Amino acid sequence: MGEIRSRRPRLLTLAALASAALAIGACGSDSEDSDTGAQAGSSTTATQTADTPKGPAIKIGTICSCSGAQAASLGIADDGIKAWAKAVNASGGINGHPVELIAEEDAGDPAKGLQAAKKLIEEDKVVAIVSDYSTVDGAWAEYVESKNVAVIGGLSIETPFISNPTFFAAGASNVIEYVGFAKVLSGLGKKNLRILYCAEAPICALAPKLGEAAAASVGADIKISGQKISSTAPDYTAQCIAAKNAKVEALIVGANSTVVPRVVDSCSKQGFKPTVVAIAASSSPAWAENAGFEGAVVVGPHPLHTDDSVPGIKEFQEGFDAYKPDGREAEDYNSNAMAAWTAGKLFEAAATNAKVGPDSTPADVKKGLYALKGETLDGLTAPLTYTEGQPFLVPCWFTDRIEGGKYVPANDSKPECADEAALTKIGGFLKQLG
């Protein structure tokens, strides 16, 4: 893994491009936090249950862009990390101490994100920021690094998770998810992929180049083309006809989870049903009910969150249900709930290793993280091993399919990983992109 880590800075721009092209898939409608009523810039705490150990607490923070434009997809992450905090306290806390989770909301505003990070570190004295679901963490990444505070798990498509050594990713970035797309489509014999990229940001037009880089990195014989779309268009008939005439076999839609079905429906009306490809963070349970998604491929940083044959997932489901009954039946429920829970479990593992308590420091938490070797958190993630002072790119992904009207795990919910050769090649394409 040494060579992989040494190439992290070269992957930075590629990751930023991938995030710009596909992170829009996480966007949705405005919504207030249904559990806490938290608004932008506000904070809440999740601490006590009947069985919570008494005494001083281990303080941790979390930052989320859970309101405003991101609410439909990211809001559920707040519930996921709070469910973990409740569950860990109900089971005796960590090292015999309760956990106090202080939740901050930045609404996707860089200034509020930085303000939230400063509050957590300087006023609340947290030992770590756990479950980073801020879409503007680039605005406060250097600050938390200067304070030596670990940021543990969360929205791994964000650039700091592969560029900043104080960010500890628990799952794959968009760069690796693109590699996953290429490998899966190659295995399915799909050789003609079209990427419909967002019209809202000029940088999105580089998404097809990302696809080409990923395909070349694994030697996949895939023709990749791109076409611009607007998320506010009344329909996508023209784009569907153009793709059909070009004999496109697979389609990536770089838009939010409510736009993708509109594209699929427009294409179905034209008798055009390509294999839909998506990232897990922007997918929706409702997709499985749409016949146009049959055979869809979903690539993500964690295994399918409904596969309770995985011990870590079963524990998550039980903990989430106890905290939020019927929450898994909600329209906005998605994989981000489990990803946030996974961040909590990663902190728990590190804190247990380092015997973290109320008087511990952020440096103690980092020691616990560096002590982890091949940690999978009972199957919640690919093996994790961190090296002090070096950013860490998780080189593995998980694949799901939509079959028979439901999501099903591929590869027995085991990760697939890019090898050294693939990572070297994709780093070379980064240089070409500048």
C-alpha positions as CSV (number, residue, x, y, z in Angstrom):
1,M,0.0,0.0,0.0
2,G,3.0,2.3,0.3
3,E,3.0,3.2,-3.4
4,I,-0.7,3.9,-3.3
5,R,-0.3,6.4,-0.5
6,S,2.6,8.2,-2.2
7,R,0.3,9.0,-5.2
8,R,-2.4,10.7,-3.2
9,P,-1.6,14.3,-4.2
10,R,-1.6,13.4,-7.9
11,L,-5.2,12.1,-7.5
12,L,-6.4,15.3,-5.9
13,T,-7.6,17.1,-9.0
14,L,-9.2,13.9,-10.5
15,A,-11.1,13.5,-7.3
16,A,-12.3,17.1,-7.4
17,L,-13.5,16.6,-10.9
18,A,-15.3,13.4,-10.0
19,S,-17.0,15.1,-7.1
20,A,-18.1,18.0,-9.2
21,A,-19.6,15.7,-11.8
22,L,-21.4,13.2,-9.6
23,A,-21.7,14.7,-6.1
24,I,-24.6,16.7,-7.5
25,G,-26.4,13.3,-7.2
26,A,-26.6,13.9,-3.5
27,C,-28.7,17.0,-3.9
28,G,-32.4,17.1,-3.1
29,S,-35.2,19.2,-1.8
30,D,-35.3,21.6,1.2
31,S,-36.1,19.9,4.5
32,E,-35.9,20.6,8.2
33,D,-34.2,18.0,10.4
34,S,-37.2,15.9,11.4
35,D,-35.7,14.6,14.6
36,T,-34.1,17.7,16.1
37,G,-35.4,20.6,14.1
38,A,-31.8,21.7,13.7
39,Q,-31.3,24.6,11.3
40,A,-28.1,25.9,9.6
41,G,-25.5,26.8,12.1
42,S,-27.3,25.2,15.1
43,S,-26.1,22.3,17.2
44,T,-27.7,19.4,19.1
45,T,-26.4,16.7,21.3
46,A,-27.2,13.0,21.5
47,T,-26.0,11.6,24.8
48,Q,-28.1,9.7,27.4
49,T,-30.1,6.5,27.5
50,A,-31.4,4.6,30.5
51,D,-28.2,2.4,30.6
52,T,-25.7,5.1,29.8
53,P,-22.7,4.9,32.1
54,K,-22.4,7.9,34.5
55,G,-19.7,10.4,34.8
56,P,-17.7,12.7,32.4
57,A,-18.3,12.0,28.7
58,I,-16.0,11.5,25.8
59,K,-16.9,14.5,23.5
60,I,-17.1,14.1,19.8
61,G,-18.6,16.3,17.1
62,T,-20.2,15.9,13.7
63,I,-20.8,18.4,10.9
64,C,-23.4,17.9,8.2
65,S,-24.9,19.9,5.3
66,C,-28.2,18.2,6.2
67,S,-30.5,21.1,5.4
68,G,-31.2,23.1,2.3
69,A,-30.3,21.7,-1.1
70,Q,-28.7,18.5,0.4
71,A,-31.5,17.4,2.7
72,A,-33.1,14.7,0.6
73,S,-30.0,12.6,0.4
74,L,-27.8,13.7,3.2
75,G,-30.2,14.4,6.0
76,I,-30.4,10.8,6.9
77,A,-26.7,10.7,7.8
78,D,-27.5,12.8,10.9
79,D,-29.9,10.1,12.1
80,G,-27.3,7.4,11.4
81,I,-24.6,8.9,13.6
82,K,-27.0,9.8,16.3
83,A,-28.3,6.2,16.3
84,W,-24.7,5.0,16.8
85,A,-24.2,7.4,19.7
86,K,-27.4,6.1,21.4
87,A,-26.5,2.5,20.7
88,V,-23.0,2.7,22.1
89,N,-24.2,4.5,25.2
90,A,-26.9,1.9,25.7
91,S,-24.3,-0.8,25.6
92,G,-22.1,0.7,28.2
93,G,-20.3,3.5,26.4
94,I,-16.6,3.4,25.3
95,N,-14.1,2.2,27.9
96,G,-16.8,2.6,30.5
97,H,-17.5,6.3,29.6
98,P,-20.5,7.8,28.0
99,V,-20.2,9.4,24.5
100,E,-21.5,13.0,24.0
101,L,-22.2,13.7,20.3
102,I,-22.4,17.4,19.4
103,A,-24.0,17.8,16.0
104,E,-23.4,20.9,13.9
105,E,-25.3,22.0,10.7
106,D,-23.6,24.2,8.0
107,A,-26.2,24.0,5.3
108,G,-23.5,23.8,2.6
109,D,-22.1,27.2,3.6
110,P,-18.3,27.3,3.8
111,A,-18.2,30.1,6.4
112,K,-20.7,28.2,8.6
113,G,-18.7,25.0,8.1
114,L,-15.5,26.7,9.4
115,Q,-17.5,28.3,12.2
116,A,-18.9,24.8,13.2
117,A,-15.4,23.2,13.2
118,K,-14.0,26.0,15.4
119,K,-16.8,25.7,17.8
120,L,-16.4,22.0,18.2
121,I,-12.7,22.2,18.7
122,E,-12.2,25.4,20.6
123,E,-15.4,25.6,22.7
124,D,-16.7,22.1,23.0
125,K,-13.2,20.5,23.2
126,V,-14.1,17.4,21.1
127,V,-11.5,14.7,20.6
128,A,-12.6,14.0,17.1
129,I,-15.0,15.0,14.3
130,V,-16.9,11.8,13.5
131,S,-19.1,11.4,10.3
132,D,-18.2,14.4,8.1
133,Y,-21.3,15.0,5.9
134,S,-20.3,18.6,5.2
135,T,-20.2,19.3,1.4
136,V,-17.9,22.3,2.2
137,D,-15.3,20.5,4.4
138,G,-12.6,21.9,2.1
139,A,-13.2,25.2,3.8
140,W,-12.2,23.9,7.2
141,A,-9.8,21.0,6.4
142,E,-6.6,23.0,6.9
143,Y,-8.0,24.3,10.2
144,V,-8.7,20.9,11.7
145,E,-5.3,19.7,10.5
146,S,-3.6,22.5,12.2
147,K,-5.4,21.5,15.4
148,N,-4.4,17.8,15.0
149,V,-8.0,16.7,15.2
150,A,-9.0,13.6,13.3
151,V,-12.0,13.7,10.9
152,I,-13.3,10.1,10.9
153,G,-15.5,8.7,8.1
154,G,-18.4,10.3,6.3
155,L,-19.0,11.5,2.8
156,S,-15.9,9.9,1.2
157,I,-16.5,11.6,-2.2
158,E,-15.2,14.9,-0.6
159,T,-11.7,15.8,-1.7
160,P,-10.1,16.1,1.8
161,F,-10.6,12.4,2.4
162,I,-7.9,11.6,-0.2
163,S,-5.7,14.7,0.2
164,N,-5.6,15.6,3.9
165,P,-3.8,13.2,6.4
166,T,-6.1,14.2,9.2
167,F,-9.2,12.9,7.3
168,F,-9.6,9.1,7.8
169,A,-11.9,7.7,5.0
170,A,-14.0,4.7,5.8
171,G,-14.9,4.1,2.1
172,A,-14.1,4.8,-1.5
173,S,-13.9,8.1,-3.3
174,N,-15.6,8.9,-6.6
175,V,-12.3,8.2,-8.3
176,I,-12.4,4.6,-7.2
177,E,-16.2,4.3,-7.8
178,Y,-15.5,5.2,-11.4
179,V,-12.9,2.4,-11.6
180,G,-15.6,0.1,-10.2
181,F,-18.1,1.3,-12.9
182,A,-15.5,0.4,-15.6
183,K,-14.8,-3.0,-14.2
184,V,-18.4,-4.0,-13.7
185,L,-19.5,-2.8,-17.1
186,S,-16.6,-4.6,-18.8
187,G,-17.6,-7.8,-17.0
188,L,-21.2,-7.3,-18.3
189,G,-19.9,-6.9,-21.8
190,K,-21.2,-3.3,-22.0
191,K,-18.9,-1.4,-24.4
192,N,-20.8,1.8,-25.1
193,L,-21.3,4.2,-22.1
194,R,-22.9,7.6,-22.1
195,I,-22.5,10.1,-19.2
196,L,-25.2,12.7,-18.9
197,Y,-23.4,15.5,-17.0
198,C,-24.8,18.5,-15.2
199,A,-25.3,21.8,-17.1
200,E,-25.1,23.7,-13.8
201,A,-21.3,23.7,-13.5
202,P,-18.8,23.9,-16.4
203,I,-16.4,21.5,-14.7
204,C,-19.1,18.8,-15.0
205,A,-18.2,18.6,-18.7
206,L,-15.0,16.8,-17.7
207,A,-17.0,13.8,-16.4
208,P,-16.5,11.8,-19.6
209,K,-12.7,12.2,-19.3
210,L,-12.9,10.7,-15.9
211,G,-14.8,7.8,-17.3
212,E,-12.1,7.3,-20.0
213,A,-9.4,7.5,-17.3
214,A,-11.1,4.8,-15.2
215,A,-11.7,2.5,-18.2
216,A,-8.1,2.8,-19.4
217,S,-6.8,2.2,-15.9
218,V,-8.3,-1.3,-15.8
219,G,-7.9,-2.1,-19.5
220,A,-11.7,-1.9,-20.2
221,D,-12.7,-1.7,-23.8
222,I,-15.5,0.9,-23.3
223,K,-16.5,3.7,-25.6
224,I,-17.4,6.7,-23.5
225,S,-19.4,9.8,-24.6
226,G,-21.0,12.7,-22.8
227,Q,-24.0,14.9,-23.1
228,K,-25.1,17.9,-21.1
229,I,-28.4,17.9,-19.2
230,S,-30.2,20.4,-16.9
231,S,-31.8,19.2,-13.7
232,T,-34.8,21.5,-14.3
233,A,-35.6,20.3,-17.8
234,P,-39.2,19.2,-18.3
235,D,-38.2,15.9,-19.9
236,Y,-35.1,14.2,-21.5
237,T,-36.6,12.9,-24.7
238,A,-34.0,14.5,-26.9
239,Q,-31.1,13.1,-24.9
240,C,-32.6,9.6,-24.8
241,I,-33.2,9.6,-28.6
242,A,-29.7,10.7,-29.2
243,A,-28.3,7.9,-26.9
244,K,-30.6,5.3,-28.5
245,N,-29.4,6.3,-32.0
246,A,-25.8,6.0,-30.8
247,K,-26.5,2.5,-29.6
248,V,-25.6,3.3,-26.0
249,E,-25.7,0.3,-23.7
250,A,-25.1,1.9,-20.3
251,L,-26.0,5.3,-18.9
252,I,-24.6,7.4,-16.0
253,V,-26.8,10.3,-15.0
254,G,-24.9,13.0,-13.0
255,A,-28.0,14.5,-11.3
256,N,-29.9,14.1,-8.0
257,S,-31.9,11.0,-7.1
258,T,-35.2,12.6,-8.2
259,V,-33.9,13.6,-11.7
260,V,-32.5,10.1,-12.5
261,P,-36.0,8.4,-12.7
262,R,-37.2,11.2,-14.9
263,V,-34.4,10.5,-17.3
264,V,-35.1,6.8,-17.1
265,D,-38.8,7.3,-17.7
266,S,-38.1,9.6,-20.7
267,C,-35.9,6.9,-22.2
268,S,-38.4,4.1,-21.5
269,K,-41.1,6.0,-23.5
270,Q,-38.7,5.9,-26.4
271,G,-38.2,2.1,-26.1
272,F,-34.7,2.7,-24.9
273,K,-33.6,0.8,-21.7
274,P,-29.9,1.0,-21.2
275,T,-28.2,-0.3,-18.0
276,V,-28.3,2.5,-15.5
277,V,-25.1,3.1,-13.5
278,A,-25.1,5.1,-10.3
279,I,-23.2,5.8,-7.1
280,A,-24.8,4.5,-3.9
281,A,-24.9,7.9,-2.1
282,S,-27.3,9.3,-4.8
283,S,-29.5,6.2,-5.3
284,S,-33.0,5.8,-3.9
285,P,-35.0,2.9,-2.7
286,A,-37.8,4.0,-5.0
287,W,-35.7,3.2,-8.0
288,A,-36.2,-0.5,-7.5
289,E,-39.9,-0.1,-8.1
290,N,-39.3,1.4,-11.5
291,A,-39.0,-1.2,-14.3
292,G,-36.6,1.1,-16.2
293,F,-34.0,0.4,-13.4
294,E,-34.0,-3.3,-13.8
295,G,-30.4,-4.5,-14.1
296,A,-29.0,-1.2,-12.8
297,V,-25.5,-1.2,-11.3
298,V,-24.9,0.7,-8.1
299,V,-21.3,1.2,-6.9
300,G,-20.5,2.5,-3.4
301,P,-18.0,2.7,-0.5
302,H,-19.9,0.2,1.7
303,P,-21.8,-3.0,1.2
304,L,-25.6,-2.9,0.5
305,H,-27.2,-1.5,3.7
306,T,-30.1,-4.0,3.5
307,D,-27.9,-7.1,3.5
308,D,-28.3,-8.3,7.1
309,S,-26.2,-11.4,6.5
310,V,-23.2,-9.1,7.2
311,P,-22.8,-8.9,11.0
312,G,-22.0,-5.2,10.9
313,I,-25.0,-4.4,8.9
314,K,-27.3,-6.4,11.1
315,E,-26.0,-4.5,14.2
316,F,-26.6,-1.2,12.3
317,Q,-30.2,-2.1,11.4
318,E,-31.0,-3.1,15.0
319,G,-29.4,0.1,16.4
320,F,-31.1,2.3,13.8
321,D,-34.5,0.7,14.4
322,A,-34.2,1.3,18.2
323,Y,-33.3,4.9,17.7
324,K,-35.7,5.7,14.9
325,P,-38.6,3.1,14.6
326,D,-39.9,2.8,11.0
327,G,-37.0,5.1,9.9
328,R,-35.8,2.5,7.4
329,E,-39.2,2.7,5.7
330,A,-39.0,6.5,5.2
331,E,-38.8,7.9,1.6
332,D,-35.5,9.6,2.3
333,Y,-33.8,6.6,3.9
334,N,-30.6,5.6,2.0
335,S,-27.1,4.2,2.4
336,N,-25.9,7.4,4.0
337,A,-27.5,6.4,7.3
338,M,-25.2,3.3,7.5
339,A,-22.2,5.2,6.2
340,A,-22.6,7.6,9.1
341,W,-23.0,4.7,11.6
342,T,-19.8,3.2,10.1
343,A,-18.0,6.4,11.0
344,G,-19.1,6.0,14.5
345,K,-18.0,2.4,14.6
346,L,-14.6,3.4,13.3
347,F,-14.2,6.0,16.1
348,E,-15.3,3.3,18.5
349,A,-12.7,0.9,17.3
350,A,-9.9,3.5,17.5
351,A,-11.0,4.8,20.9
352,T,-11.1,1.3,22.3
353,N,-7.6,0.6,21.0
354,A,-6.2,3.8,22.5
355,K,-8.2,3.5,25.8
356,V,-9.7,6.9,25.1
357,G,-11.5,8.6,28.0
358,P,-12.9,12.1,29.0
359,D,-9.4,13.4,29.5
360,S,-7.9,12.0,26.3
361,T,-6.6,14.3,23.5
362,P,-7.2,14.3,19.8
363,A,-3.7,12.8,19.4
364,D,-4.8,9.8,21.5
365,V,-7.6,9.2,19.0
366,K,-5.1,9.3,16.1
367,K,-2.9,6.7,17.8
368,G,-5.9,4.4,18.0
369,L,-6.6,4.9,14.3
370,Y,-3.0,4.1,13.4
371,A,-3.2,0.9,15.4
372,L,-6.0,-0.5,13.2
373,K,-4.7,-3.1,10.7
374,G,-7.0,-4.4,8.0
375,E,-10.1,-3.3,10.0
376,T,-13.4,-4.1,8.4
377,L,-15.8,-3.2,11.3
378,D,-17.6,-6.6,10.9
379,G,-18.0,-6.2,7.2
380,L,-19.1,-2.6,7.0
381,T,-16.1,-1.5,5.0
382,A,-13.1,-2.7,3.0
383,P,-9.9,-3.4,5.1
384,L,-8.6,-0.1,6.6
385,T,-5.0,0.5,7.5
386,Y,-3.8,4.1,8.1
387,T,-0.2,5.4,8.0
388,E,0.7,8.4,10.2
389,G,1.1,11.6,8.3
390,Q,-0.1,10.2,4.9
391,P,-3.5,10.7,3.3
392,F,-5.3,7.4,2.7
393,L,-7.2,6.4,-0.5
394,V,-9.5,3.4,0.1
395,P,-8.9,1.5,-3.2
396,C,-11.9,-0.7,-2.9
397,W,-15.7,-0.5,-3.7
398,F,-18.8,-2.6,-3.3
399,T,-21.3,-3.3,-6.1
400,D,-25.1,-3.8,-5.9
401,R,-27.6,-4.6,-8.7
402,I,-31.4,-3.9,-9.0
403,E,-33.0,-7.2,-9.9
404,G,-36.6,-8.4,-9.7
405,G,-37.7,-5.1,-8.2
406,K,-35.1,-5.0,-5.3
407,Y,-31.5,-4.2,-4.6
408,V,-29.3,-7.2,-4.3
409,P,-25.6,-7.4,-3.3
410,A,-23.0,-8.5,-5.8
411,N,-19.9,-10.5,-4.9
412,D,-21.5,-11.7,-1.6
413,S,-21.1,-8.1,-0.2
414,K,-17.3,-8.4,-0.4
415,P,-15.2,-5.5,-1.7
416,E,-13.4,-5.4,-5.0
417,C,-10.2,-3.4,-5.2
418,A,-8.1,-1.6,-7.8
419,D,-4.6,-2.9,-8.1
420,E,-1.3,-0.9,-8.1
421,A,-1.2,-0.9,-11.9
422,A,-4.7,0.7,-12.2
423,L,-3.9,3.4,-9.6
424,T,-0.6,4.2,-11.4
425,K,-2.5,4.6,-14.7
426,I,-5.2,6.7,-13.4
427,G,-2.6,9.0,-11.7
428,G,-1.0,9.3,-15.2
429,F,-4.3,10.5,-16.7
430,L,-4.5,13.1,-13.9
431,K,-1.3,14.6,-15.2
432,Q,-2.8,14.8,-18.7
433,L,-5.9,16.6,-17.4
434,G,-3.7,19.1,-15.6
